[in-house]
Amino acid sequence: MERDVGEVGLELMGERRTVPVIFGEAEDAVVIGVTTLEIFGLEVDPVRGVLKEAELYLL
């Protein structure tokens, strides 16, 4: 099964970014991947089950 890849403008928590996506079928689950979370500077709080701002470090 071949999937198309592209970019989409996405808004999360009041911020808008362009992120890479893989286009699936209408019945496929919608998933926010690690790359998208990194682009937005977010992480998952596993205890509360919500997104939160990540602590970012300049290396």
HELIX and SHEET records of a PDB file:
HELIX    1   1 VAL A   34  PHE A   40  1                                   7    
SHEET    1   A 2 ASP A   4  LEU A  12  0                                        
SHEET    2   A 2 GLU A  15  PHE A  23 -1                                        
SHEET    1   B 2 LEU A  42  ASP A  45  0                                        
SHEET    2   B 2 VAL A  50  GLU A  53 -1                                        
END                                                                             
